[in-house]
């Protein structure tokens, strides 16, 4: 892990004050209870999936006690919570969620799936979200990122994930998922909806921190990450 204090790092300092410029929307607990049946249904659905993970990936996910930056395409995010439940149960995972009203409902849903929510997007609270993610990694928690979300275009790799890897020195884990039986929705990302009891193959790729990352622009590193994840992706 890096010993950088994000609040004192000059590259973060200007963004830190952004935290107070916009209010983060929240859903009252009693209202969020209407999501509970959906959360239970999704959890039961995901538990039926036959997830086959490579032996090396299985070993490293269990054995690596350091915080990880877990990266997967937006159209494969449905099984992210199930992967953590099965292979990194001891660690908490956090996702980036918009600070909007819609994001408030998603954050409430995440909590029911035992996923932490960092509120921010490229348009709102982006700098503060980066600081909060940095803090959670420093606390030993994992962070899951969809670099082409939430609006795409599909298989675009935003520079934010690369910048986070540069700043925190955490290992990046690429998660390509191959669905053997799934419905593809007519959304911008052609979202995968795996059918119950279907098989999902996962062969994660671990990319450890390289000092050379500090000498290249985040956009360049993001493009390298994109090419790596695309090479692993089967559509």
Secondary structure, DSSP 8 states (H G I E B T S, - for coil): -----TTTSHHHHHHHGGGGTS------HHHHGGGHHHHHHHHHHHHT-EEEE-HHHHHHHHH--S-EEEE--GGGGGGHHHHHHHH-TTS-EEEEE-SSHHHHHHHHHHHHTTEEEEE--SSSSHHHHHHHHHHHHHTT-EEEE-TTTTT--TT---HHHHHHHHHH--EEEE--EEESSEEE-SSTT--EEE-TT-EEEE--EEE---GGGGGS-HHHHHHHHHHHHHHH---
